[in-house]
Structures are given as structure tokens and as C-alpha cells.
């Protein structure tokens, strides 16, 4: 750790260090200044090593750290929800790993990190903390991470053909924006006579623009595929006796272990890009793990839709919650989907039509047509996506278009019900039913459900909880 900590601190301060080096070189500064600038993060790394310690005793995990601002973090072992093992390249070089203990304790799990564990010790400690001694007895891993016989086949495993989904994720959009922004800033810093270049290339403007677009697209495509490969290399979702184990990563490896008893359900996400490529991603709803720790709940990265649903069925023990038909919410909910999509588009459309009537160019009429057509397509997709079901002890809900997701929550993890209805929903006899749980987003919602049906759904899933509040038995 005397090697890992200083290098980690230098990585954090790389931008200030580069700025100090450039400033010193341009101003003719003393070389000792640059040396001192590097020495500061190195010293912080050493201090971090000397002031950090942990222990596991008396049923608790305790972490002590800090020099001036001393911190003592402590949590009972029975509060442990997930275990993440992460090894950066420098950790792997010296045979160490970092363990992050997820407890759902209001942000505590984000800070409860045991850094500097030997890889073998971390595996044993993970089994101890999750009370999964069977894993330690039946599972051993070689250097490549392959498990020996004695466990069922993986519920999902990385395949190279999954790389085709990389360009359809939001990562591509972020990289595209970064490349465009960085390129624009770079050109702005270079002293180039843009007018002279524009005159020279005027005859070839179309070719130059097309070439630039193609080059930019290839760069973004390469970066997104590379990022997906580095993050999800050798991904495996494996069932152990009492846990689900997820491992992945090329340069930085990450292993996540989820206790089966705390796995409340799953969420299948289908953003537009992945739906276009017939893909999806799968996340777990884990009690005690909030939405800020979503990385620890990933079960399957962007992958073929069939693979995701098969993995979800393996996690739930049945495929009906993720593949079965859903019950529609009725005409009132359909009208609400159309109204919420068309009304915002109608305002600018009316303004554009009025502008053309007042003398604006007639081709502007194309814009309101496109706006209304896009809004109609969005409304139709929202209607097609909306639905719910109560099947095999799970509440299943689906909604959304741009961010469509299908959630399945086990009835045993429902700790309460909330119904919310706006003024417009009350006029239409609709309500939003939310099953509250101690994990994920904190709730699973069925949007625009008929009010009477909402009570029936809640009663079907938790009759002992809801029945005591009813004037007469439902059904």
C-alpha cells in the first residue's frame, strides 16, 4: 500500500500537477517547485497509509482513518448487504484488492472501504461477512477467475457479440459530446486563419464535412466499444448456494456479491438505443442498497434481450414476471398518455403555423408536422409500454418510452403502499400505486392505474397488510 496510495494520490492530482509543470516551465521557475508539487500527493499517500486501519470483531466491522479529521466508521455484520471487490491495475500488480461493504446505512457504504487486502484473504472475508461458508468450502478460483466444478452454469456470461450494443448506450452520446467539445476548444486555441482555409476548401466543402463526420463517428464508435470491452470483459453472473456473484473488468476487475435473502426483485431497462438493437440491461433491487449504489446492483450489462430475460428468470426462479403478458390500464390511462405527449408539442406547433400565416416562409410548416408526428409516436409507444401484473408472488410494472423499464418486486419485500393522485388523475379516476421497499429506488410504481384496481392489486399481494384497512373484503 506504500506503493498504491501514493500512485492513487498522484492520479487524483494529475491536472494540478500538469498545470504546475506548465506554469513552472513557461515562467522559468525553480525545478524544486515541480518536485515539491509531486511530493505533496506522495506525502498524502504515505499519511493515508499510516492513519488507516480496520478490524472485524464482536460482530462489527470498524474502519478508522484520517489525520486531522479522524473518522471511525462502524457497522454490524448483519447490516452487510453487498460486497464489492475491486482491483485496479496497480492493485493487481502487487496482489491486493479493495473491499467495499454495502450496508445501505445512509451513505455509510460509500465510505466503508477496506483497502489493501490480499486477494485470497478478501475472498475468505467476503464469505465470512455474508455468512456464506458454503462458498468458501465449494468454490476456489484460479488466476483467470474460472470456477471449479460444483456450481451450476453461469446465468449469463460475456460474449464478444455483445460488443455491438456498445454504440447504442448513453456512453456513446457522452463521448461524442466530449470529442466535439474538446475538438472545438482545441481549434479555438490554435492560431489559424479560418477565413483563408474556408476559401481554399469552398469547392470541396461537402467532401470535407462528410469526411469529418465519418471520422468523428469512427472515433466515437471505437471509444464506446473499447469502453464496453474494458468494463465488461469476462463478465459472469453466477449463482452460489446463498449468493449471486457478478465479476467483470479487464484493467480494473470488480466482483460483486449479493445475498439472495436481500434480493427483492429485478429491473429490466430498455432505453431506445438498446431496444432498436434488441437489447436490454438487468439490475437487481436489493434491500438496503439505495439508488446511489446502482453500480453494485448491475446483474447484466447491455446484452441481447433474450439473454437478459433468461438471466432475470434465473434470478427470480420464474420467467413469468419478465416475459409474461401485462394487464392494460384502460382508456382513461390511454387518453392521459396522448394528452401528456401532444399538448406540449401543440404549443410550438400552433406558434409556427401562426408565423407562416403572418408571412413567414411556407417551408416552416414542416416543423409543426414533425413535432406532432414525433409526439404521436411517443404517445403510442407509452401506451404500448404501460401495464402491470400480479404473478407468482411478484408485482410487475412497466412504463416509459425513452426510459422504459419493467420492474418485478417480490411481495415479501413490500413494506407499505402509497397511492398518489393529482387533480387531473382524480378527474379521470386514476391513481399511481407505489409498493415501497427498502432497496433500489425505494418503490416500484404502477402509473395511472384505475383507483379500484389499485386497491385490488395491493390486497392480492399483501392481504394481511391491506385487508385490515378495508371496509369490506376485496373480491
C-alpha positions as CSV (number, residue, x, y, z in Angstrom):
1,X,0.0,0.0,0.0
2,X,3.0,2.3,0.3
3,X,3.2,2.0,-3.5
4,X,-0.6,2.0,-4.2
5,X,-1.6,5.0,-2.0
6,X,1.0,7.5,-3.4
7,X,0.2,6.5,-7.0
8,X,-3.5,6.9,-6.3
9,X,-3.0,10.3,-4.9
10,X,-0.9,11.4,-7.9
11,X,-3.7,10.2,-10.2
12,X,-6.2,12.4,-8.3
13,X,-3.9,15.5,-8.6
14,X,-2.7,14.9,-12.2
15,X,-4.4,18.1,-13.5
16,X,-3.0,20.4,-10.9
17,X,0.4,18.8,-11.3
18,X,0.4,19.3,-15.1
19,X,-0.7,22.9,-14.6
20,X,2.2,23.4,-12.1
21,X,4.7,21.9,-14.5
22,X,3.5,24.0,-17.4
23,X,3.5,27.2,-15.3
24,X,7.0,26.5,-14.0
25,X,8.3,25.8,-17.5
26,X,6.8,28.9,-19.0
27,X,7.8,31.2,-16.1
28,X,11.3,29.9,-15.8
29,X,10.6,28.6,-12.3
30,X,12.8,26.7,-10.0
31,X,12.8,22.9,-10.7
32,X,12.4,22.3,-6.9
33,X,8.9,23.8,-7.2
34,X,7.8,21.0,-9.6
35,X,9.5,18.4,-7.2
36,X,7.6,19.8,-4.3
37,X,4.3,19.7,-6.2
38,X,4.9,15.9,-6.8
39,X,6.0,15.4,-3.2
40,X,2.7,16.7,-1.8
41,X,0.5,13.8,-3.2
42,X,3.2,11.4,-2.3
43,X,3.2,12.6,1.3
44,X,-0.6,12.4,1.4
45,X,-0.4,8.8,0.2
46,X,2.0,7.9,3.0
47,X,-0.1,9.7,5.6
48,X,-3.2,7.8,4.3
49,X,-1.3,4.5,4.8
50,X,-0.2,5.4,8.4
51,X,-3.6,6.7,9.6
52,X,-5.9,4.0,8.2
53,X,-6.8,0.7,10.0
54,X,-9.7,-1.6,10.3
55,X,-10.8,-4.6,12.4
56,X,-13.7,-7.1,12.4
57,X,-14.6,-8.2,15.9
58,X,-17.6,-8.6,18.3
59,X,-20.0,-8.8,15.3
60,X,-19.0,-5.4,13.8
61,X,-16.8,-4.0,11.1
62,X,-14.8,-0.9,12.1
63,X,-12.7,1.4,9.9
64,X,-10.6,4.2,11.4
65,X,-9.0,6.8,9.1
66,X,-7.9,10.4,8.9
67,X,-5.1,12.5,10.5
68,X,-6.6,15.9,11.3
69,X,-10.2,14.9,10.8
70,X,-10.4,11.5,12.5
71,X,-13.3,9.2,11.5
72,X,-14.4,5.9,13.0
73,X,-16.9,4.1,10.8
74,X,-18.7,1.1,12.3
75,X,-21.5,-1.2,11.2
76,X,-22.9,-4.5,12.5
77,X,-22.1,-7.5,10.3
78,X,-25.8,-8.3,9.9
79,X,-26.2,-5.0,8.1
80,X,-24.0,-6.1,5.3
81,X,-26.0,-6.1,2.0
82,X,-23.3,-6.4,-0.7
83,X,-19.6,-7.0,-1.0
84,X,-17.6,-5.4,-3.9
85,X,-14.1,-6.5,-4.6
86,X,-12.3,-4.1,-6.9
87,X,-8.7,-4.3,-8.1
88,X,-7.1,-1.6,-10.2
89,X,-4.0,-2.4,-12.3
90,X,-1.7,-1.2,-9.6
91,X,-3.6,-3.3,-7.0
92,X,-3.3,-6.4,-9.3
93,X,0.4,-5.8,-9.8
94,X,1.1,-6.2,-6.0
95,X,-1.7,-8.8,-5.4
96,X,-4.1,-6.6,-3.4
97,X,-7.7,-5.7,-3.7
98,X,-10.2,-3.2,-2.3
99,X,-13.3,-4.4,-0.5
100,X,-16.4,-2.1,-0.4
101,X,-19.0,-3.1,2.1
102,X,-22.6,-2.1,1.2
103,X,-24.8,-1.6,4.2
104,X,-27.5,0.8,3.0
105,X,-26.7,3.0,6.0
106,X,-27.5,6.4,4.5
107,X,-24.2,6.7,2.5
108,X,-22.0,4.8,5.0
109,X,-21.4,2.0,2.5
110,X,-19.9,4.6,0.1
111,X,-17.1,5.2,2.6
112,X,-16.7,1.8,4.3
113,X,-13.8,0.6,2.1
114,X,-11.1,-1.9,3.3
115,X,-8.2,-1.1,1.0
116,X,-5.1,-3.2,0.8
117,X,-6.5,-6.7,1.4
118,X,-4.6,-9.7,-0.1
119,X,-6.7,-11.2,-2.8
120,X,-7.1,-14.6,-1.1
121,X,-7.9,-13.0,2.3
122,X,-10.6,-10.8,0.6
123,X,-12.3,-13.9,-0.8
124,X,-12.5,-15.6,2.6
125,X,-13.6,-12.3,4.3
126,X,-16.4,-11.9,1.8
127,X,-17.7,-15.3,2.6
128,X,-17.5,-14.6,6.4
129,X,-19.3,-11.3,6.2
130,X,-22.1,-12.7,4.1
131,X,-22.4,-15.8,6.3
132,X,-21.8,-17.9,3.2
133,X,-19.4,-20.6,4.5
134,X,-20.6,-23.0,1.7
135,X,-19.0,-20.7,-0.9
136,X,-15.6,-20.9,0.8
137,X,-15.8,-24.7,1.0
138,X,-17.1,-25.3,-2.5
139,X,-15.5,-22.5,-4.6
140,X,-12.0,-21.8,-5.5
141,X,-10.8,-19.6,-8.3
142,X,-7.7,-19.8,-10.4
143,X,-5.7,-16.8,-11.6
144,X,-8.0,-16.3,-14.5
145,X,-11.1,-16.3,-12.4
146,X,-12.6,-19.6,-13.6
147,X,-14.6,-21.5,-11.0
148,X,-14.1,-25.2,-10.5
149,X,-17.0,-27.8,-10.9
150,X,-19.6,-27.9,-8.2
151,X,-21.6,-24.8,-9.1
152,X,-24.4,-24.5,-11.7
153,X,-23.6,-23.0,-15.1
154,X,-23.5,-19.2,-15.1
155,X,-26.8,-17.5,-15.6
156,X,-25.1,-15.1,-18.1
157,X,-21.5,-14.8,-19.4
158,X,-19.8,-12.3,-21.6
159,X,-19.7,-13.0,-25.4
160,X,-17.9,-10.9,-28.0
161,X,-21.1,-10.4,-30.0
162,X,-22.3,-8.2,-27.1
163,X,-19.9,-5.5,-28.3
164,X,-22.5,-4.5,-30.9
165,X,-24.6,-3.0,-28.1
166,X,-21.9,-0.5,-27.1
167,X,-22.8,2.2,-29.6
168,X,-26.4,2.1,-28.6
169,X,-25.8,3.1,-24.9
170,X,-25.7,6.6,-23.5
171,X,-21.9,6.3,-23.2
172,X,-21.6,7.0,-27.0
173,X,-23.5,10.2,-26.6
174,X,-21.3,11.3,-23.7
175,X,-18.1,10.5,-25.7
176,X,-19.5,12.3,-28.7
177,X,-20.1,15.4,-26.7
178,X,-16.7,15.2,-25.2
179,X,-14.9,14.8,-28.5
180,X,-16.9,17.7,-30.1
181,X,-16.3,19.9,-27.1
182,X,-12.6,19.1,-26.9
183,X,-12.1,19.5,-30.6
184,X,-13.8,22.9,-30.6
185,X,-11.7,24.1,-27.7
186,X,-8.5,22.8,-29.4
187,X,-9.3,24.7,-32.6
188,X,-10.1,27.8,-30.7
189,X,-6.7,27.7,-29.0
190,X,-4.8,27.3,-32.3
191,X,-3.9,30.4,-34.3
192,X,-5.4,29.5,-37.7
193,X,-6.7,31.8,-40.4
194,X,-10.2,30.2,-40.6
195,X,-11.3,32.5,-43.5
196,X,-8.4,31.6,-45.7
197,X,-8.9,27.9,-45.1
198,X,-12.7,28.3,-45.8
199,X,-11.9,29.9,-49.2
200,X,-9.4,27.2,-50.1
201,X,-11.9,24.4,-49.2
202,X,-15.0,26.1,-50.5
203,X,-15.1,23.9,-53.6
204,X,-14.6,20.8,-51.5
205,X,-16.9,21.8,-48.6
206,X,-19.3,18.9,-48.9
207,X,-16.5,16.3,-49.1
208,X,-14.7,17.8,-46.1
209,X,-17.8,17.9,-44.0
210,X,-18.7,14.3,-44.8
211,X,-15.1,13.2,-44.1
212,X,-15.1,15.0,-40.8
213,X,-18.5,13.4,-39.8
214,X,-17.3,9.9,-40.8
215,X,-14.0,10.4,-38.9
216,X,-15.8,11.6,-35.8
217,X,-18.3,8.7,-36.0
218,X,-15.5,6.2,-36.2
219,X,-13.7,7.7,-33.2
220,X,-16.8,7.7,-31.1
221,X,-17.6,4.1,-32.2
222,X,-14.1,2.9,-31.3
223,X,-14.1,4.6,-27.9
224,X,-17.5,3.2,-27.0
225,X,-16.6,-0.3,-28.0
226,X,-13.3,-0.1,-26.2
227,X,-15.0,1.3,-23.0
228,X,-17.6,-1.6,-23.1
229,X,-14.8,-4.1,-23.6
230,X,-12.7,-2.8,-20.7
231,X,-15.6,-2.6,-18.3
232,X,-17.4,-5.9,-19.1
233,X,-14.5,-8.2,-20.1
234,X,-15.1,-11.7,-18.8
235,X,-18.4,-10.7,-17.2
236,X,-20.1,-13.6,-15.4
237,X,-23.3,-13.8,-13.4
238,X,-23.0,-16.9,-11.2
239,X,-25.3,-18.4,-8.6
240,X,-23.7,-19.7,-5.4
241,X,-25.5,-21.5,-2.6
242,X,-26.7,-18.3,-0.8
243,X,-25.5,-15.5,-3.1
244,X,-25.4,-14.2,-6.6
245,X,-21.8,-13.4,-7.7
246,X,-21.0,-10.9,-10.5
247,X,-17.5,-10.4,-11.8
248,X,-16.2,-8.3,-14.7
249,X,-13.4,-6.0,-15.9
250,X,-10.2,-6.0,-18.0
251,X,-7.9,-3.5,-16.5
252,X,-9.8,-2.9,-13.2
253,X,-11.6,-6.0,-12.1
254,X,-14.7,-5.9,-10.0
255,X,-16.6,-8.6,-8.2
256,X,-19.9,-8.0,-6.5
257,X,-21.7,-10.5,-4.2
258,X,-25.4,-10.1,-3.4
259,X,-27.1,-12.0,-0.6
260,X,-30.1,-14.0,-2.0
261,X,-32.2,-13.2,1.0
262,X,-31.8,-9.4,0.4
263,X,-32.5,-9.6,-3.4
264,X,-36.1,-8.2,-3.6
265,X,-36.5,-8.3,-7.4
266,X,-35.1,-7.2,-10.7
267,X,-35.5,-4.3,-13.2
268,X,-35.1,-4.7,-16.9
269,X,-34.2,-1.4,-18.6
270,X,-34.8,-0.8,-22.3
271,X,-33.6,2.6,-23.4
272,X,-34.4,3.5,-27.1
273,X,-31.0,2.7,-28.4
274,X,-30.9,-0.8,-26.9
275,X,-34.5,-1.5,-27.9
276,X,-33.5,-0.6,-31.5
277,X,-30.7,-3.2,-31.3
278,X,-33.0,-5.7,-29.5
279,X,-31.0,-5.4,-26.3
280,X,-31.6,-4.6,-22.6
281,X,-29.8,-4.4,-19.3
282,X,-30.6,-6.0,-15.9
283,X,-30.3,-4.6,-12.4
284,X,-31.2,-6.1,-9.0
285,X,-33.5,-4.5,-6.5
286,X,-31.5,-5.1,-3.3
287,X,-32.9,-4.2,0.1
288,X,-30.7,-1.8,2.0
289,X,-28.9,-0.7,-1.2
290,X,-30.0,2.8,-2.4
291,X,-30.0,4.2,-5.9
292,X,-26.7,5.9,-5.3
293,X,-25.0,2.5,-5.3
294,X,-26.5,1.4,-8.7
295,X,-23.1,0.1,-9.8
296,X,-23.3,-2.7,-7.2
297,X,-26.8,-3.8,-8.4
298,X,-25.9,-4.4,-12.1
299,X,-26.6,-8.0,-12.9
300,X,-26.2,-8.0,-16.7
301,X,-24.7,-5.1,-18.8
302,X,-26.2,-4.2,-22.2
303,X,-26.8,-7.6,-23.8
304,X,-29.3,-9.4,-26.1
305,X,-32.8,-9.1,-24.8
306,X,-33.2,-12.9,-24.7
307,X,-30.0,-13.2,-22.5
308,X,-31.3,-10.5,-20.1
309,X,-34.7,-12.1,-19.7
310,X,-33.2,-15.6,-19.2
311,X,-30.9,-14.2,-16.5
312,X,-33.8,-12.4,-14.9
313,X,-35.8,-15.6,-14.9
314,X,-32.9,-17.4,-13.2
315,X,-32.6,-14.8,-10.5
316,X,-36.4,-14.8,-9.8
317,X,-36.9,-18.5,-10.2
318,X,-39.6,-18.0,-12.8
319,X,-39.8,-16.3,-16.2
320,X,-43.4,-15.1,-16.0
321,X,-42.7,-11.7,-14.3
322,X,-40.2,-10.7,-17.1
323,X,-41.8,-12.4,-20.1
324,X,-45.5,-12.8,-19.3
325,X,-48.3,-10.6,-20.6
326,X,-49.3,-7.4,-18.7
327,X,-52.7,-6.1,-17.8
328,X,-53.6,-2.8,-19.5
329,X,-54.8,0.3,-17.5
330,X,-57.9,1.2,-19.5
331,X,-59.0,4.0,-21.8
332,X,-58.5,6.8,-19.3
333,X,-54.8,6.0,-18.9
334,X,-54.5,5.9,-22.7
335,X,-56.1,9.3,-23.1
336,X,-53.7,10.6,-20.4
337,X,-50.7,9.3,-22.3
338,X,-51.8,11.0,-25.5
339,X,-52.7,14.3,-23.8
340,X,-49.3,14.5,-22.0
341,X,-47.4,13.9,-25.2
342,X,-49.5,16.0,-27.6
343,X,-50.2,19.2,-25.6
344,X,-46.5,20.2,-25.1
345,X,-45.9,19.8,-28.8
346,X,-49.1,21.6,-29.8
347,X,-48.0,24.9,-28.3
348,X,-44.9,25.4,-30.5
349,X,-46.8,23.9,-33.5
350,X,-49.5,26.5,-33.2
351,X,-46.9,29.2,-32.9
352,X,-45.2,28.1,-36.1
353,X,-48.4,27.9,-38.0
354,X,-49.4,31.4,-36.9
355,X,-45.9,32.6,-38.0
356,X,-46.5,31.2,-41.5
357,X,-50.0,32.8,-41.7
358,X,-48.4,36.1,-40.7
359,X,-45.9,35.9,-43.6
360,X,-43.1,33.6,-42.6
361,X,-41.7,31.2,-45.2
362,X,-44.1,28.3,-46.0
363,X,-41.5,25.6,-45.6
364,X,-41.7,26.3,-41.8
365,X,-44.9,24.2,-41.8
366,X,-42.7,21.1,-42.0
367,X,-41.6,21.7,-38.4
368,X,-45.1,21.5,-36.7
369,X,-45.8,18.4,-38.7
370,X,-42.6,16.8,-37.5
371,X,-43.3,17.9,-33.9
372,X,-46.8,16.5,-33.8
373,X,-45.7,13.3,-35.6
374,X,-42.9,12.8,-33.0
375,X,-45.3,13.4,-30.1
376,X,-47.8,11.0,-31.6
377,X,-45.2,8.3,-31.9
378,X,-44.0,8.9,-28.3
379,X,-47.6,8.7,-27.0
380,X,-48.3,5.4,-28.9
381,X,-45.1,3.9,-27.5
382,X,-46.0,5.0,-24.0
383,X,-49.4,3.4,-24.3
384,X,-47.9,0.2,-25.6
385,X,-45.4,0.1,-22.7
386,X,-47.9,0.8,-19.9
387,X,-49.1,-2.2,-17.9
388,X,-48.9,-4.3,-14.7
389,X,-49.4,-7.8,-13.4
390,X,-49.5,-9.8,-10.2
391,X,-47.9,-13.1,-11.0
392,X,-46.1,-15.8,-8.9
393,X,-45.9,-13.5,-5.9
394,X,-44.4,-10.6,-7.7
395,X,-45.7,-7.1,-8.5
396,X,-44.7,-6.4,-12.1
397,X,-44.9,-2.9,-13.6
398,X,-43.8,-1.4,-16.9
399,X,-43.9,2.2,-18.1
400,X,-41.9,4.7,-20.0
401,X,-40.7,5.1,-23.6
402,X,-37.4,6.9,-23.7
403,X,-36.5,5.3,-20.4
404,X,-38.7,2.2,-20.5
405,X,-38.2,-0.3,-17.6
406,X,-40.0,-3.4,-16.3
407,X,-39.7,-4.0,-12.6
408,X,-40.6,-7.2,-10.7
409,X,-40.8,-6.9,-6.9
410,X,-41.4,-9.8,-4.6
411,X,-44.4,-9.4,-2.3
412,X,-42.4,-10.5,0.7
413,X,-40.3,-7.3,0.3
414,X,-43.2,-4.9,0.2
415,X,-43.2,-2.9,3.4
416,X,-46.0,-0.5,2.5
417,X,-48.3,1.0,-0.1
418,X,-48.7,4.6,-1.3
419,X,-51.4,5.9,-3.7
420,X,-50.8,9.3,-5.3
421,X,-53.3,11.1,-7.5
422,X,-53.1,14.6,-9.0
423,X,-56.1,16.7,-9.7
424,X,-56.2,15.5,-13.3
425,X,-55.8,11.9,-12.3
426,X,-58.8,12.2,-9.8
427,X,-60.9,13.6,-12.6
428,X,-60.1,10.5,-14.7
429,X,-60.5,8.0,-11.8
430,X,-56.8,7.1,-11.9
431,X,-54.1,6.8,-9.3
432,X,-50.4,5.9,-9.1
433,X,-49.8,2.9,-6.9
434,X,-46.4,2.6,-5.3
435,X,-45.1,-0.5,-3.5
436,X,-42.5,0.7,-1.1
437,X,-39.5,-1.4,-0.3
438,X,-36.2,-0.9,1.5
439,X,-34.0,-1.0,-1.6
440,X,-33.3,0.4,-5.1
441,X,-35.4,3.5,-5.8
442,X,-37.4,2.8,-2.6
443,X,-40.5,1.9,-4.5
444,X,-42.0,0.3,-7.6
445,X,-44.7,2.3,-9.3
446,X,-47.7,1.3,-11.4
447,X,-48.7,4.6,-13.2
448,X,-52.2,5.7,-13.9
449,X,-53.9,2.6,-12.5
450,X,-57.7,2.7,-12.0
451,X,-58.3,3.6,-8.4
452,X,-60.4,0.4,-7.6
453,X,-57.9,-1.8,-9.3
454,X,-55.0,-0.3,-7.3
455,X,-56.7,-1.4,-4.1
456,X,-57.2,-4.9,-5.5
457,X,-53.6,-5.2,-6.6
458,X,-52.3,-4.2,-3.1
459,X,-54.8,-6.6,-1.4
460,X,-53.8,-9.5,-3.7
461,X,-50.1,-9.1,-2.9
462,X,-50.3,-8.3,0.9
463,X,-53.8,-9.3,2.1
464,X,-52.8,-9.2,5.8
465,X,-51.5,-5.7,5.4
466,X,-54.2,-4.1,3.3
467,X,-57.2,-6.1,4.5
468,X,-57.4,-4.5,7.9
469,X,-58.0,-1.1,6.3
470,X,-60.8,-2.2,4.0
471,X,-64.5,-1.7,5.0
472,X,-65.3,-5.0,3.2
473,X,-63.2,-7.8,1.7
474,X,-62.0,-7.2,-1.8
475,X,-63.1,-9.9,-4.3
